[in-house]
Structure formats: structure tokens, C-alpha cells
Amino acid sequence: MKTAKWIWYPGDFELELANKCMTRRYERDTPVPPFWRLDRAYPNVKFIKNFKLQKRNEIMIKAEGKLNLMLNDRFIYNFNGILFLGPGDYRFVISVYNDSGLPCLYLESEELVSDESWEVTCNDHRYFAATTDKLVHNSTPNNVRLSTTRIEAVAIIKQENAVVYDFGKEMMAYPFFEGIQSKGVIRLYYGESFAEASDLEHCETLDYYSITHEKEFQTPIARAFRYLAIISDVKYEKLSAMAEFIPVDFCSSFSCSDPLLTEIYQVSLSTLHLNMREFMLDGIKRDRWLWSGDAYQSYLMDYYSFFETDVIKRTMLALFGKTPIKTHINHIMDYSFYWLMAFDDYYRYTGDSVFIDNNFPKILEMLDFCLSRTNKNGLMEGLPGDWVFVDWADLDNSGEVAFEQMLLYLALDRVIKLGKILRKEETVKKYAEWKISVQNKLEKFWNEGKGAYVYSFKNGKADGVITRHPNMLAVLFDIADSQRKQIIKERVLLNSGVPPITTPYMRFYELAALCELGEYDYVMKEIRDYWGGMLSEGATSFWETYDHRQTGVEKYAMYGRRYGKSLCHAWGASPLYLIGKYFIGLTPGKTESEFILRPHLSDLDWFNAELPLAKGKIRIHVDHEKIELYSDKANGELILDGTLNICGAEAIHHNNLTTIKIKGSTNYILEIQ
Amino acid sequence: MKTAKWIWYPGDFELELANKCMTRRYERDTPVPPFWRLDRAYPNVKFIKNFKLQKRNEIMIKAEGKLNLMLNDRFIYNFNGILFLGPGDYRFVISVYNDSGLPCLYLESEELVSDESWEVTCNDHRYFAATTDKLVHNSTPNNVRLSTTRIEAVAIIKQENAVVYDFGKEMMAYPFFEGIQSKGVIRLYYGESFAEASDLEHCETLDYYSITHEKEFQTPIARAFRYLAIISDVKYEKLSAMAEFIPVDFCSSFSCSDPLLTEIYQVSLSTLHLNMREFMLDGIKRDRWLWSGDAYQSYLMDYYSFFETDVIKRTMLALFGKTPIKTHINHIMDYSFYWLMAFDDYYRYTGDSVFIDNNFPKILEMLDFCLSRTNKNGLMEGLPGDWVFVDWADLDNSGEVAFEQMLLYLALDRVIKLGKILRKEETVKKYAEWKISVQNKLEKFWNEGKGAYVYSFKNGKADGVITRHPNMLAVLFDIADSQRKQIIKERVLLNSGVPPITTPYMRFYELAALCELGEYDYVMKEIRDYWGGMLSEGATSFWETYDHRQTGVEKYAMYGRRYGKSLCHAWGASPLYLIGKYFIGLTPGKTESEFILRPHLSDLDWFNAELPLAKGKIRIHVDHEKIELYSDKANGELILDGTLNICGAEAIHHNNLTTIKIKGSTNYILEIQ
């Protein structure tokens, strides 16, 4: 018997849910909606299905919205939720109109159920497969909430005005009061740090609730905190926190001979999990918004940890919104390009061409939007309203910024790749010319004398400024050839005269680029210093920015606000990617059903790791003497640096590398001699 | 002191309200939403205002939606509805997010109020003047309801199962029960005819309501009826009807020596008023939807009766919806063209170029959408999903239908005219070429032998079918020259061998065309026969179609349903236009501030009429001996057929016409000698 699912118009669940999630942002008592256009679900849709019944079926039908049933071209009157139909051929056209949320349908019977085999239209003569989402399981599509688990305070600190509860770690949670014995007002002041929660005048988030008759009370909006200060007229017996999280398979693990690195991995996992909710959020305390550049990195981390691809798809769809495109995603030029590039990663890691195919019209519209905004030189330059971001740093982003042109080039390259996979020859041809043209234009940014790509061109002249940003991008994404890469490494990336990067956001690319250049030991040290530094500050999740020189409360400040900094920021979790891709060394093979493993111990004595694949997973132990490897399903290749003698399998030597073919469902114990 | 108004993003009030209105359509107990795409308000908007205060103001601010106040770039915390601001320069950026309706703002203080001087954006970097609507006066924008007035039953007829109340005339009303003495279920069966209300199994609309404790009960949805059958477990003392209507100025009147014509005018007025609600509806019983072709005629009738232009603007905006355009308006090819043409009428009658200017991007998008769908001959031909309608009649609308090409030509012509007014030279130039090209292509439809435009071309060949439709359009809109017009009159319009038109919808154009050809007496007779025929059937409003040969209940049937026909259909009110434009003889002059009056008594002895102008009104009495005329504001010209001697003013004779210049605020008594 087939399983009935709530179904809807593709992409619309994501829009409605993202609107709900993003508008839960408050600063103090003030709601702060996103500053970009939000779009809504089509309110008036039709679900269509031709079907045959072999016998009499009792069909239960429900909808969120007004329901109109048309069976074989006739309205069904007096419908009370159940329909009985005998054997025969039928056609259902079911209209659902919802003026306050997502119109959606649920139909259950022995032979016929609502599922992705139904067609849906927003009444514009275009018909798509209906979609569903596993977030909708014990609720309806318009009332989706994540799972919760109870967390008890580990300490209660009485202060002059307030009582501060310490829950021991960063959470996104609903405070939950039990044994309420009186009425009155409860005031809650949330803090990611103790300093924040106890600074009632300046903490970023707070709530006031009136209790009239309740014996128990759970707040309606989950907030990010570890510490919670309470001022209450109300007597209650107990306060705990109902931590809200997305149920995922904790299918990755990493432990090694260095406990600090093991802890960094753990806290990264927790940081990503906290920010990976209905969507990939930037940070859970403050924005709770979807930012395409932040999310792009979260997707990559996700492939190396939870491999939870539904949240990626939801985020991609919500970021796009609805046509017509009038601005860059999040108003940020870079973020439109990251959105495009993310489809290529998604395909490489998952092999899911259906999602690419379904969204290819959106991909093309976004790329055309960007191309329609090139300047007279055919390059990207900020137009009024565009935010050219690159990084939180003191950057002059006027003119033709090299970083943006590189992203344009990469976006073109990725769309062409996807076009080839989907066999869209006309599209491929059209953009191939653009790509070559942009590739040629990138040359003007290369300054041979400085051994670096300059930051930008203004009024036809190079500005001469050298930053790490375009240079690490050129290394990471093979824009520079191998000779230039070496020059960039020496003259920029390992040159302390070039200003350092302070955000984990851009450190992600910098450290990845250094790994690409073989600087494993350097990167290992940087990870220990930077992320280890936050741990030494007591972090239970990684931060939006970190500067070890800041001490005391000043380290919590940002955006001119005392506690403006997010202490649980998705981009802080990048060690997941760095460790997964460069130390454990996993990448997809020629297809997503194969893998390549190229482990690097660096200065570690050993590590144990488990990582997910699109289909299946791998487990690996590496030390200086041996490698133990098991892949439950996929075949792959193990590649080791150097020409090594291996016991336990046949090894191929080539280009100073040792390659061992790995078959799925086989335990390998490979001794390195 | 300025008046505070609820304000919102332009066009969005109309979308949300139209969705509400159209989804109140039910067939029996089944909701029937429109079969086209519905769009929604942008949920997340910003209102912006720079202002200066001279003194301390107490500012009251409220919104429908979540409110975020930013004053001089800083959030206002702890906002409780009132803000005190001292003298100074300020900038407000107020965000409103509404996830279930229209985000809107209301701000009131001595010096600063919310009104059309505020800017608004949907956060796409495009800024527009905020708009308001006078429908919002004693409610909020999301809760607009029209006015009501109590109507008592004129007769109560007891039947076997039910009691039938006769309210004496067609209404859109909420049944209202008073003195309820018990609980139970009330079943209501509505009828535009007695036959319908008392046929419980087949009446088009019905409602069941459970009464639990109410002493009084008014139904939540107004329905169209004159008769109401009740089956009730509930005891109540009284049932009346709260008739719902749009408050308008009854600023037109017409009475004449023929009481039948006087009555036809009255019932037309009532028919239009009933269908002219939040929007111009097609009919109040069944569709309650916005149909562009129907509405186009209602606009024209409105200029000759209520001159209520807000409802026209609301309807035009709601019909457009939001970009991107994916289908014709209402899916009907003709209806996209009528929508475009309506802007020209609107401008001619009102002189309001602001509305045209604000919506010119939409106008161009709609025209381009149509042009993008021309076939290889550059003509319109139905594409998959397109409904080529023309009329409810047995028409083969495949191939290149002449009627549609004429509408395309007219749409191009009208957009060019508007482009000239707005000084959009590029636009004018672009479409002028298109227009000439279509004009030339229309020639192939003219069949000299038949003295008529043929109905269509299929596969390069004329189908040879002659109907009135393209021919009356060619006369009415000057597509044919005067010689062809005379040929069409004889060979088509006055030729009983050409199948007659049976819908008031197309009779509108047919009779108008005949008036243009000077056939006043013929048209007068047709009006008496056709509309008088409905009155002789007891009509209190005019019908969707009428055929005097149908007798008994068969006259109520349509669309295969026993009471499918609408007995209160907007297009039934066309005598308002025919009498106003051709018998009273009013048209706008060179500008909307001038008028031309060319009265025709036809076979009447006299008439008295009052008609609105864009600014002001005219009153006129005409009989065979004299004309009395008063215009309260506008200047104009009175034109009489023939070379006449006039006492009371100076007359100019030219081309067998007599013209008298009329000055506003002057009483004229003109004796014809």
C-alpha cells in the first residue's frame, strides 16, 4: 500500500516556511524582517491525477484551504471528507485555495494516495509534479515545527534583579515553565554568553509573557541561548528548555590523536547542526535569515557531515523566491553567483539531476539577470542598490572587483557543466562564449610584478591593492594555473604582509586553498589556533568572527552593539569541510556512486573517521603504519602520497602517488611498508 | 490638519481584495475558485518618509502586520503604539510584514500623517508613492466590507417543505435572522427566480448554518437572490435581508415620454450598481469573478451613470495581477486586448494621466506578451491554453480570427495614443510600425463580394463565414472607412440572413455600431424589444442572455444547469451606455474638462437627463421644440442634426449640423424654430 503524503506546488512550501522562519527575527522587542523582497505561495492551485481503481475504495481527502473536487469533469457536492468510488477509470482535478498560507492536499485510500505522481498547476497552463517534504510528518504543511528535546539547567545563578539559568551549551530552545502557581509577567533575557543574559539593558533578545491561568507555559518562539535571565512576578517550580532541532542522522564522526582537533570537529558538528534547521541559517541568535553566501558554505560542510540534502534544496528554492528577479539574492552580487555554483556542488555530491532539471529555468533566469547587469566592459560592477560584499573587512568594492568577476566566471562554468549534463546544447553554446570572454578579461587583474591578482579596476585602472580574496579564489577554483598558484602561495597566502582574514567565512576559502596547495601542516596549525582559540574562550559553538586579541566583553560586540556578534554561526563550522575534504580526504569520484579518498595525517599520529556518501558511507582508520577502510556500498579509490608498498591490496603507482581500488562491502586492512 | 489614511504598496490592496471576493463563489456547497492564476500582495514592505516637525507631536502608529520602526536609521524599541517626537528633521523607514494579507500602515499626528506622500517599496530597490482607497473608511484594509441596508420581505410563501421569502427585487444580501429562540440548523436556498429558490435540489446557491446560542444571526457571505427558501429547525421571529452595496452617487437619471424606456434605464442602473461592487463583477449570483471583457463594458456604462472611477482602477489592477504574465487575462485572448483598450477610455473620460503613467510598464508588458504570441504571419492565433472567446455562440475560433486581429490593432492604436500623451517616443515609434503592419494585414479579411469582413483565415484561406462580430467592430472602432461601413450596414448588420446575436454582451457593440451608422430608430426598437422583453418576464435586473422564444423554467437554464443563467449580469446594463452616448448624446470633448452633446430624440417626444462628467455634470431636457441645458462646471458644445434656427444662443451651421457653444454655470433654454 502506497503512503499518502501532503503535496503542493513545487517551491511554494519553501517560500511560506522561509517567510515564517525569517520573520521570527527580533532585536530586543522589535521584529526585524529581511530587507529583501519576500514572495509567497500561489494561493490558487489545482492538483490533477488520472487513475484507475480495481475495487471499491474509501477515499479520505483533506486540504489546507478551500477545497473543490472535480471528478471526471463534474463537481462533487455535499463532500464531507470521505468519498466512495467503485472500480473504474477516473480523473481528479482538485482545486485548493488558501489565502493565508500554502494550499496543499492530502488524499488517502487503499489504491490511490496523494504523492509526487500527481500534477499540480498554479493555473497558468504549466503543469509540474507535485512535491512533498519529510519535515511534514506529524503536522500539516502550514504548521511544521522541528523536534524538541528537554534540556535541564546545569547551574542557576542568583543575581540582584534576576535569576540566570545556565543550560551548559548553546541551543535554539523554547523556555518551558512548569508548576506555575500565580499569575503575572515573566521577563526573559537571553544570552549566548553569561555577560549577555545578565546585561538586561543590552542583551540582543528578550521576551515578556503574561501568565493568566496556565499551569505550564512554553514560549511560542525558540531563541538562541545558553544563558537565560528571568525576572518574574510569577511563581513557578521549574524552568527547563525545550531545545528545537532538525532530526538528522549523525552519520559522520572524527577522532584523532589530538584531543583539541577532535573537540573542534565535535563543536563544528554541533554548530552546523544548530544552524541547519528548516533552512541553512547564518546564525541562530540574530539574523535567523537565509543568506546565499553563508548557505553555500553550509551545503559544503553538510556533504561532509549530515548529508542532509533536503535542507539544501529547501534553502536553494527559498533563496530564489519567485520570478521576476529584480535584485541579486539578498541584494548581494556575490550571493547570486554562489547560488548558481551551489547547483554544481549539489549535483557532484548527490548525482541528483532531477532537482537540477526542475530548476534549470530558474538557473538560467538568475544567470541572465547577472549578465544583464555587466558594464560596458562585460564585467560585473555594483549598480545602485547592489551590495558588493566579498567579506566583512575594510574593502573598497567600487569598480570592477576581481573577486566578483571570478565568481561570474565560475557561475558561467558551472551552468555550462549542468547544461551539458541536461543536454541543453543551445544553452551550453550561448554561455560558452560568455565564459571564454570573461576568462580572457580576468587576465587584466593579474599583476606579474606583484605575483597576485589585484583587488579591482576603477575607471580602467588597476587599484594595485592586494588582498587574499581574489587570490585564494583563483587557487581554490583553478582560475590560476599551477605556476601562478605557487606564486600566489608565496607572495600572498603565506605572506604576513598581506592583511589577514578575520572571518571564518573567508578563512574557509583561504584554508581550503592552502590545502589545495599542499599546506596541510600550516592549515592544521591554523585550525588549532583559530578554532582552538574560541574553545579556550569557553565556546560551545563557533562564532561569527574571532580575534584572539579581544578580551572581556569586547569580544561579544559587533555591528556597533554590545552583544551583536553571533556566537553560533554556520560559517564557523568549516573545519567539517576542511577536515573531511583535505585530511580525511574524501571527494566524489567520477559519479556520485564512487568516491576518492586521499587521507593526510599531517602531524597527527592517527585518526578514525566515518563519512557519508550519496549512497552509503565510508569508515576509515589512518595511522602511519596502516589504513583500515570499509565502504558499505560504493566503490572508490584510495590515493596515498608517495610511492608506497602496500600489503592487503594491489596498489598502482603513478606520478608519485599510490592508488588502491576499493570495492564496496569489503573490509580493507592495508599495511604501509 | 491633514487626514491620515491607511496606505500600502500600489496594486496590492486590489489583489488581496479581489482574491477574497472571487473566492466567495460557490456552486451549491462547493467553493469554485477562479481557474486562472491568482497573485498576492508582497508580504514584506517598507514605508518611507522624510519629514520635519515644528513642535512636539504625539504620533499614533498602527499596522496590519508585524511592525518595525526605524527612525533616523535606528530601531525604536519598546514601542507601544504612540511615539512622541519633538521639533526637528526626521526620516521614517517603517517595515510591515503580513503573512496573511495586505501589509499596511496608519499613522496619525498633528503634523505628520500617513498618506500618498509616503514612499513604499517591496524591498526590490524600486520606490513608489503609497496608495490608499476610499473603500477603507470605517474598517481596516484587510477587513473591507461594503455598506448594507435592511430590506424586508414583500411576501412569504409557505410551501410543503420550505418557506419562501420574496424580497421584491434582485439583491446581493446577507440573510439576517432575529429573535432566535432555539438551536439547530438553518438551511437557506437562494433564488434569482421563485422557481430557483423553491427547487431545493437544483438551485445554484445554498447555505447551511448551525445555530447554537445566537439570538441574532447574519450569514457571513452575501449572496445574490430575490427569493429565499428556508428550512429551519430553529425558531426565529423575523428574517430580513441586509443588502450589500457600494455607496455611490446616483448622479445620472433619465426619463422620457416612453415609460418602458424609462424603466429600462432604471433597471439598467440597478443592474450595473449590483454588479459594481469592490470590483466590476460579471454577475452576482454565479461567477462573482472579474472578467476583463465584461468589465470593459461595465467601465463604459459607468462613465454614463455613476462615474465611479475607483472601482474601474481597482478592477484594472486586479485583472493584471503580478508579473510575470504567463497567460492572457482570464486565459482569454480578447480579454487581454480589452484590458489594454480600457486605459484609453479611462483617459478620455477622466483625463487622469497619473494612473496611466503609473501603470504604463504593465501596459507595455501586456502588449508585448500578446505580440510575443503572434503566428508566422504576425497575427493572433490561439496557442495551447488560450481561450479565443469572442462571444457565447456557435463560433469556430481556430485559425486567425478577424475579430482578434481587430482587437490587436485597436490595442496597438490605444497604447500608441497613451504613449504620445506620456511622451514615450521610443515606445510610440516601436508600436507604430506594428500597428501599420497589422492594419495592412486586416485587409485580407475584407471580402468585397460579400461586402463584409470574413470570420477567419485558416491555413492561409478565408473560411468564408460571415458573422456580425468583426463587422460591427470594424464600424464601431473606425476600422472600416465610411464606404465600407455603409456596405456592412446593409449586407451584415441589417441583414436578417446573418445569424442574430443573442448575448447582451455583443448586442452592446452591435447596437452601438448601428447608432454610429445613424440607425437610432432601429436601435430604439431593439432596446424596447430585447430589454423590454426581459421586463415583461418580471425581471428586476437584466440577464446574462435572453431569448424571447424560451418560456417557463427553460429560460433560467444555461451551461447545462437548470438555473445556471445569471439574472443579474453586468453586461445586461448596456442601455446605460447606448442611451447616454447616443440618445442623450454625451461624449468627452477635446479634453475631459469639455463635453460634446449631440442628443437624438428618435421616436420619443421628450426626455430629461442628468449625466456626470469627470468634473461636474450636465442636466438636459430635450423635446421637439426646445432644449434646456445646464452644465455646472464644464464648457462644451451642443450639436444638433440639421441646419436649425435656435433662439437663446448663437448657433453655427456646418455640414448640416447646428453647433452651440455651451459655457459652464449657465442655464440655456434653446428654442428650435
Interface residues (C-beta under 8 A of the other chain):
Chain A: E16 N19 K20 T23 E27 R28 D29 T30 P31 V32 P33 P34 F35 W36 R37 L38 D39 R40 Y42 P43 N44 K46 K66 L67 N68 L69 F75 I76 Y77 N78 F79 S95 Y97 D99 S100 G101 C122 N123 D124 H125 R126 T323 P324 K326 T327 H331 P384 G385
Chain B: N19 K20 T23 E27 R28 D29 T30 P31 V32 P33 P34 F35 W36 R37 L38 D39 R40 Y42 P43 N44 K46 K66 L67 N68 L69 F75 I76 Y77 N78 F79 S95 Y97 D99 S100 G101 C122 N123 D124 H125 R126 T323 P324 K326 T327 H331 P384 G385
